[in-house]
Amino acid sequence: MTSSLSLSLTNRSGRLLFLFPKHHSCVSVSQNLNQFARISLQFSSVVHSQKAMTDHLQTDLGLYKPPQTVRGMTELDRTAFSQTVSVPAIRIPTKVLNKVVKSLKKVALQRPGLKRVVEEHNEDGNKDSSQGEHRLLLLDPNNITSTDSFGSEEAEALKAYGVPQEIQKYQVKLTYENLKSEEILRAVLPEGQDVTSGFSRVGHIAHMNLRDHQLPYRKLIGQVIIDKNPGVTCVVNKSNTIDSTYRNFQMEVLAGESNMVAKVRENGVLYEFDFSLVYWNPRLSTEHERIVSLLQRGDTVVDVFAGVGPFAIPAARRGCEVLANDLNPESFRWLQHNAKLNKVDRKITSFNMDGRDFIRGPVRERLPSLMKGSQKIHVVMNLPALALEFLDAFRGLLGPEPDQSLSCLDDNLPQVHCYGFSKEDDAQRDVVERAEASLKISLRGQCSVHLVRNVAPNKEMMCVSFTLPRGVLYSTHTQDRGKRLSHSLVSFGSSRLLKHEIKTYTPCRSNDGRSFQRNVFLFLHRYFRGAVS
């Protein structure tokens, strides 16, 4: 049954902080209509959230009126941002200072590098002669404009500590160090243009996706990000879309060092990789954790597009046996490195192959024996741009289905978790239909769909999970049987291959070596009968 939880949190200024979608499953048309209504409500909330954030920022900028000389600046001059502003302040006796400051923390001025408690000064600018019996608490001018601006809680606290609700003005010198990155960029970029200081952090690297109108200021933007974010020593901007072959992209270093080898800790696991040569998305941390939470010790994980190991490494740490593959040679190298770094290299068998070749080769060779065990098999396919198309590699993977009298009906069929992007209004229906098109079988009532994240406006990342049907794994047409037999006996003519085929497609074989001749007979009888009937 489809369910969705929209969790809305608001702060003092009424801003929506986040939405939390729950698990989705394959649903009927009427359920999809309900989903559409929920998505519409969520979208409305997000729009409201963005507007509230913008309004708050614009109001906050009332404290700082940037000099006109900084408008259009492309090379950062930190001294040009200095300015003296007037802020409200309240006079507090030092003996109750800590208690009053704590009570007024919601309305106190909060600025990077700026003290909110200062000493009193006379009109001539010298320190007050009252021997430090009072201090001034600087207040946020967005919240406090007069004595009537205090809320009931603040007013009661002031009365309880004997502090008069009297507001005075205090001159504060704001410098570049006291400004927020949004304020600096809004002061520099052309008026009316969108301002962004958002980025994805990958170790010491800040990764940005700048818009065209921001590119002339990219070097300045990069330096501001480094200045305002401790630990960031390199800022890069993506200069093209992700290459679907190796899942990396060209990037330009905007500021800082050019070291692209990042160290990242995600869900307690340490990874190292060259960010310029491999794919890594810090926004998928929760999804990595979700899939790994489904695993049990002893399970087998087949990671078709493993990257540097965000699914494979945690799975191995959980006690699973892992087959991990990636086409990108750099991802393959860092996958092996991370396996050793986390001391799970003995649990991971890694491959550097095309996804289809990996499924039709190493996976096909191991799958029959794995299906005879009791531990679950999980197939992870995280290549959202193409993974749904790769599902066709499973069609007829294990050849003709064994005779019912010889087969083990309780085969442990693999659980598939396949990712895809969708720009359709009903993203859930879209990814399921595309999976069905690749598998040539209906998944209605046999799958679940999880909303991973919103990638961009009108673009969702989804995960469709299902048990791989027997009708997909096994070919049932006699023509396919004849072609497979002909391919095995005529094209290759290898007795070793024939022996492998017999062992692979005789599912209920005993461990007794004397059964081999009987299996040969059953194998040939079954194939020839299928080929000529």
C-alpha positions in Angstrom: 0.0 0.0 0.0 1.3 3.4 -0.9 2.1 5.8 2.0 3.8 9.1 2.3 4.8 11.2 5.2 5.3 14.9 4.7 7.2 16.2 7.7 7.2 20.0 8.1 9.3 21.8 10.6 9.3 25.6 11.1 11.7 27.9 12.9 11.1 31.3 14.5 10.6 32.9 11.1 8.2 30.2 9.9 10.5 28.6 7.3 9.8 25.1 6.1 13.0 23.1 6.7 12.4 19.8 4.9 10.0 17.1 3.6 10.5 13.5 4.4 9.0 11.0 1.9 8.3 7.5 3.0 8.5 4.3 0.9 6.3 4.0 -2.2 5.1 0.8 -3.8 3.5 -0.1 -7.1 0.0 1.3 -7.0 -3.2 1.5 -8.8 -4.4 4.5 -10.8 -6.5 5.8 -7.9 -3.6 5.6 -5.6 -1.4 7.5 -8.1 -4.0 10.3 -8.1 -3.6 10.5 -4.3 0.2 10.5 -4.8 -0.1 13.4 -7.3 -2.2 15.4 -4.7 0.5 14.8 -2.1 3.3 15.8 -4.5 1.4 19.0 -5.4 1.1 19.8 -1.7 4.8 19.2 -1.2 5.7 21.3 -4.1 3.6 24.2 -2.8 5.3 23.9 0.6 8.7 23.9 -1.1 7.9 27.0 -3.1 6.7 28.7 0.2 9.9 27.6 1.9 12.1 29.0 -0.8 10.2 32.3 -0.8 10.4 32.5 3.0 14.1 31.9 2.9 14.5 34.7 0.3 12.4 37.1 2.2 14.4 36.4 5.4 17.7 37.0 3.6 16.5 40.3 2.1 15.3 41.5 5.5 18.5 40.4 7.1 20.4 42.5 4.6 18.7 45.6 6.1 21.6 45.5 8.6 24.2 45.8 5.9 24.0 48.3 3.0 27.0 47.4 0.8 29.0 50.2 -0.8 28.2 50.7 -4.4 31.9 50.3 -5.2 31.6 46.5 -4.7 28.9 46.0 -7.3 30.4 44.1 -10.3 33.6 43.3 -8.5 35.3 40.2 -10.1 38.6 40.2 -8.0 37.9 40.0 -4.3 38.9 43.1 -2.3 38.0 42.3 1.3 38.6 45.9 2.6 35.9 47.3 0.3 33.1 45.7 2.3 33.8 47.5 5.6 30.9 49.6 6.9 29.6 51.1 10.2 26.0 50.4 11.1 23.7 51.2 14.0 22.1 48.3 15.9 19.8 48.3 19.0 21.3 47.4 22.4 20.0 46.9 25.9 21.9 47.8 29.1 22.3 44.9 31.5 23.9 44.7 35.0 26.9 42.5 35.0 25.7 40.5 38.0 22.7 39.1 36.0 24.4 39.3 32.6 24.7 35.6 31.8 21.1 34.8 32.8 19.7 37.7 30.8 21.8 36.9 27.7 20.5 33.3 27.9 16.9 34.5 28.1 17.4 36.9 25.1 19.4 34.6 22.9 16.6 34.4 20.3 16.7 38.2 19.7 20.4 38.8 20.2 22.6 39.9 17.3 24.4 36.9 15.8 27.2 37.8 13.3 30.3 35.8 12.4 33.3 37.1 14.4 31.2 39.8 16.1 30.9 40.0 19.9 27.3 40.5 21.0 28.2 41.6 24.6 30.2 44.8 24.6 31.4 47.4 27.1 29.5 50.7 27.5 31.0 53.9 26.1 30.4 57.5 26.9 29.3 60.0 24.3 32.9 60.9 23.7 33.7 57.3 22.8 35.5 56.5 26.0 34.6 53.6 28.3 31.9 54.3 30.9 33.2 55.4 34.3 30.8 53.1 36.2 33.6 50.6 36.7 32.1 48.0 34.4 28.9 47.5 36.4 26.9 47.2 33.2 27.3 45.7 29.7 25.4 46.2 26.5 23.8 43.2 24.7 23.6 43.9 21.0 20.2 43.0 19.5 19.1 41.8 16.1 17.5 44.8 14.3 15.3 42.4 12.3 13.6 41.3 15.6 13.9 44.3 17.9 13.1 47.8 16.7 11.6 49.3 19.8 10.8 48.4 23.4 7.5 46.9 22.3 9.3 44.4 20.1 10.2 42.0 22.9 8.0 38.9 23.1 6.2 37.9 26.3 9.0 35.5 27.4 11.7 38.0 26.9 9.7 40.8 28.6 9.0 38.6 31.7 12.7 37.7 31.9 13.7 41.3 31.8 11.2 42.2 34.5 12.3 39.2 36.7 16.0 40.3 36.6 15.2 44.0 37.1 16.4 45.1 33.6 14.5 48.1 32.1 13.1 47.6 28.6 15.1 50.5 27.3 16.7 50.4 23.9 19.7 52.4 22.8 21.7 52.6 19.6 25.2 51.2 19.3 27.6 51.8 16.3 29.1 48.6 15.0 31.8 48.3 12.4 31.1 45.4 10.0 34.0 44.0 8.0 34.3 41.3 5.5 34.9 38.8 8.3 31.5 39.7 9.8 29.5 39.2 6.6 27.8 36.0 5.4 28.6 34.6 2.0 25.1 35.4 0.7 25.5 39.0 1.7 28.8 39.4 -0.1 27.6 37.7 -3.3 24.3 39.7 -3.3 26.4 42.9 -3.0 28.7 41.9 -5.9 26.4 40.3 -8.4 24.1 42.4 -10.6 20.9 43.5 -8.9 17.9 41.2 -9.5 20.1 38.2 -10.4 19.8 34.9 -8.5 22.5 34.5 -5.8 23.7 31.1 -4.7 26.3 30.0 -2.3 25.1 26.4 -2.1 27.5 23.5 -2.9 28.1 19.9 -2.4 31.0 19.1 -0.1 33.3 16.2 -0.9 36.0 16.1 1.7 38.0 19.4 1.3 36.3 20.1 -2.0 33.3 22.3 -2.5 31.5 21.4 -5.8 29.3 24.1 -7.3 27.0 24.2 -10.3 27.1 27.9 -11.3 24.6 29.5 -13.7 25.6 31.4 -16.8 25.1 34.8 -15.2 27.4 33.9 -12.3 30.3 32.7 -14.4 32.1 36.1 -14.8 32.3 36.2 -11.0 33.2 32.5 -10.5 36.8 33.2 -9.2 35.4 35.6 -6.5 32.6 33.2 -5.6 35.1 30.4 -5.1 37.3 32.5 -2.8 34.3 33.6 -0.8 33.3 29.9 -0.3 36.7 29.1 1.0 36.8 32.1 3.3 33.4 31.3 4.8 33.6 27.5 5.1 36.3 26.2 7.4 37.9 23.0 6.0 37.2 23.8 2.4 40.5 24.3 0.6 39.3 23.8 -3.0 36.3 25.0 -4.9 35.3 23.5 -8.3 32.6 24.2 -10.8 31.1 21.5 -13.0 31.6 22.5 -16.6 29.6 19.8 -18.4 27.0 17.2 -17.8 27.9 13.8 -16.3 29.4 11.4 -18.8 27.1 8.3 -18.7 30.0 6.1 -19.7 32.4 6.7 -16.8 30.0 8.9 -14.6 32.5 11.7 -14.2 32.5 15.3 -15.5 34.9 18.1 -16.4 35.4 20.7 -13.8 37.2 24.0 -13.3 39.1 24.9 -10.1 37.7 28.3 -9.1 39.8 28.8 -6.0 42.3 27.1 -3.7 44.5 24.1 -4.2 44.2 21.7 -7.2 44.3 18.5 -5.1 41.4 16.4 -6.3 42.0 13.3 -4.0 39.3 13.5 -1.4 38.9 11.7 1.9 35.2 11.3 2.8 33.6 9.5 5.8 30.1 8.4 5.1 28.0 6.4 7.6 31.1 5.5 9.5 33.0 4.3 6.4 36.1 6.0 5.1 36.5 6.5 1.3 39.4 7.9 -0.7 39.2 8.8 -4.4 40.1 11.3 -7.1 36.9 13.3 -7.4 37.8 14.5 -10.9 37.9 11.0 -12.3 35.1 9.1 -10.5 31.5 9.5 -9.5 30.6 10.5 -6.0 27.4 12.1 -4.7 27.2 13.1 -1.0 23.4 13.4 -1.4 23.0 9.6 -1.6 24.3 8.9 1.9 20.8 8.1 3.2 20.0 5.9 0.2 23.3 3.9 0.7 22.3 3.4 4.4 18.7 2.3 3.4 19.9 -0.4 1.1 22.6 -1.7 3.5 20.0 -1.9 6.3 18.2 -4.5 4.2 21.2 -6.9 4.3 21.9 -9.7 6.7 25.3 -11.4 7.4 26.0 -14.1 4.8 23.9 -12.4 2.1 25.4 -11.9 -1.4 25.4 -8.5 -2.9 25.9 -8.0 -6.7 26.8 -4.4 -7.3 26.7 -3.9 -11.1 27.7 -0.2 -11.1 29.8 -0.1 -7.9 31.7 3.1 -8.3 34.3 3.5 -5.5 32.2 1.3 -3.2 29.4 3.2 -1.3 27.2 0.1 -1.4 29.9 -2.6 -1.7 32.1 -1.5 1.2 29.3 -1.2 3.9 27.8 -4.4 2.7 31.1 -6.2 3.2 31.5 -4.7 6.6 28.1 -6.1 7.4 29.3 -9.6 6.7 28.0 -10.0 3.1 29.9 -11.5 0.2 30.1 -8.9 -2.5 30.6 -9.0 -6.3 31.4 -5.4 -7.3 31.9 -4.1 -10.8 32.5 -0.8 -12.5 33.4 0.0 -16.1 35.5 3.1 -15.1 39.1 1.9 -14.6 39.7 4.7 -12.0 36.5 3.7 -10.0 37.7 0.1 -10.1 41.1 1.1 -8.8 39.7 3.2 -6.0 37.1 0.5 -5.2 40.0 -2.0 -4.5 41.8 0.7 -2.6 38.8 1.4 -0.3 38.2 -2.3 0.2 41.8 -2.6 1.6 41.5 0.7 3.5 38.4 -0.7 5.3 39.9 -4.2 5.7 37.2 -5.9 3.7 39.1 -6.8 0.6 38.7 -10.5 1.3 34.9 -10.1 1.2 34.8 -8.3 -2.1 35.5 -9.7 -5.6 35.9 -6.7 -7.9 35.5 -6.5 -11.7 36.3 -3.9 -14.3 33.7 -4.7 -17.0 30.7 -3.4 -18.9 27.5 -4.0 -16.8 25.9 -6.4 -19.3 29.1 -8.4 -19.6 29.4 -8.6 -15.8 25.8 -9.9 -15.5 26.2 -12.4 -18.4 29.6 -13.5 -17.2 30.6 -13.6 -13.6 27.1 -13.2 -12.3 25.7 -15.9 -14.5 28.4 -18.3 -13.5 27.8 -17.9 -9.8 24.0 -17.4 -9.7 22.8 -21.0 -9.9 24.8 -22.1 -6.9 23.8 -19.0 -5.0 20.2 -19.7 -5.7 20.5 -23.1 -4.0 21.5 -21.5 -0.7 19.3 -20.0 2.0 21.0 -16.5 2.1 19.4 -13.7 0.1 20.9 -12.3 -3.1 20.7 -8.6 -3.7 21.4 -7.0 -7.0 22.1 -3.2 -6.8 22.0 -1.3 -10.1 22.8 2.4 -9.4 23.3 4.0 -12.8 20.1 6.1 -12.9 20.6 7.3 -16.4 20.8 3.8 -17.9 20.3 1.1 -15.3 16.7 0.3 -16.3 17.8 -0.5 -19.8 20.4 -2.9 -18.4 17.7 -5.1 -16.9 17.4 -6.9 -20.3 20.7 -8.7 -19.5 18.8 -10.9 -17.1 16.4 -12.2 -19.8 17.1 -15.9 -20.3 20.3 -15.6 -18.3 20.1 -19.1 -16.9 18.9 -20.8 -20.1 15.9 -23.2 -20.3 14.0 -23.7 -17.1 14.7 -27.2 -15.6 12.0 -29.8 -15.7 9.6 -29.3 -12.8 10.3 -32.9 -11.6 14.0 -32.1 -11.3 13.9 -28.5 -10.2 14.0 -27.1 -6.7 10.9 -25.1 -6.4 12.2 -23.1 -3.5 15.0 -21.4 -5.5 16.3 -18.3 -3.8 15.6 -15.7 -6.5 17.6 -12.5 -6.5 16.2 -9.2 -5.1 16.9 -6.3 -7.6 17.2 -2.7 -6.6 17.4 -0.7 -9.8 17.7 3.1 -10.0 16.3 5.5 -12.6 15.7 9.2 -13.3 12.2 10.3 -14.4 10.9 13.6 -15.7 7.3 12.3 -15.9 4.4 13.6 -13.8 4.0 10.1 -12.4 7.6 9.1 -11.9 6.6 6.0 -10.1 4.6 4.6 -12.9 7.3 5.7 -15.4 10.2 3.7 -13.9 8.0 0.6 -13.4 6.9 0.6 -17.0 10.5 1.1 -18.2 11.6 -1.8 -16.0 8.8 -4.0 -17.4 9.8 -3.0 -21.0 13.4 -4.2 -20.4 12.3 -7.4 -18.6 9.4 -8.2 -21.0 7.2 -9.1 -18.0 4.7 -7.4 -15.8 5.8 -6.3 -12.3 2.3 -5.2 -11.3 1.8 -6.0 -7.6 5.3 -7.5 -7.4 7.5 -4.4 -6.9 8.0 -1.4 -4.7 9.2 2.1 -5.7 11.1 4.4 -3.4 11.6 8.1 -4.0 15.3 8.7 -3.5 15.6 12.4 -4.1 14.5 15.4 -6.2 17.4 15.9 -8.6 16.1 19.1 -10.3 12.8 20.7 -11.0 10.6 18.0 -12.6 13.3 15.4 -12.3 13.2 12.6 -9.7 15.6 9.8 -8.8 13.7 6.6 -8.1 14.5 3.1 -7.0 12.3 0.2 -8.1 12.8 -3.1 -6.1 11.5 -6.5 -7.0 12.2 -10.2 -6.9 13.7 -11.3 -10.3 10.9 -13.5 -11.8 11.8 -17.1 -12.8 10.1 -16.3 -16.2 12.9 -13.7 -16.7 15.9 -15.7 -15.6 14.9 -18.8 -17.5 14.1 -19.0 -21.2 11.0 -21.1 -21.9 10.9 -21.2 -25.7 12.1 -24.4 -27.4 13.7 -22.4 -30.1 15.9 -20.7 -27.5 16.9 -24.1 -26.1 17.9 -25.3 -29.5 20.0 -22.2 -30.2 21.7 -22.5 -26.9 22.6 -26.1 -27.4 23.8 -25.4 -30.9 26.0 -22.6 -29.6 27.4 -24.8 -26.8 28.1 -27.9 -28.9 28.9 -26.6 -32.4 30.4 -23.1 -32.0 32.6 -23.9 -29.0 32.9 -27.7 -29.2 34.4 -27.7 -25.7 33.8 -30.6 -23.4 34.8 -28.4 -20.5 32.1 -25.9 -21.5 29.6 -28.8 -21.9 30.5 -30.0 -18.4 30.0 -26.4 -17.1 26.6 -26.2 -18.8 25.5 -29.6 -17.3 26.6 -28.5 -13.8 24.9 -25.2 -14.2 21.6 -26.4 -15.5 21.1 -29.5 -13.4 19.8 -27.7 -10.3 19.1 -30.6 -7.9 22.4 -32.5 -8.5 23.8 -34.5 -5.6 27.3 -34.1 -4.3 28.0 -37.7 -5.4 30.3 -37.7 -8.4 28.6 -40.9 -9.7 25.6 -38.8 -10.7 27.5 -37.0 -13.4 26.7 -39.6 -16.2 23.0 -39.5 -15.3 23.1 -35.7 -15.5 24.7 -35.9 -18.9 21.9 -38.0 -20.1 19.2 -35.8 -18.6 20.9 -32.7 -19.9 21.1 -34.0 -23.5 17.6 -35.5 -23.4 16.1 -32.2 -22.2 17.9 -30.0 -24.8 17.4 -32.3 -27.8 13.8 -32.8 -26.9 13.3 -29.0 -26.7 15.3 -28.4 -29.9 13.3 -30.7 -32.1 9.8 -30.4 -30.7 
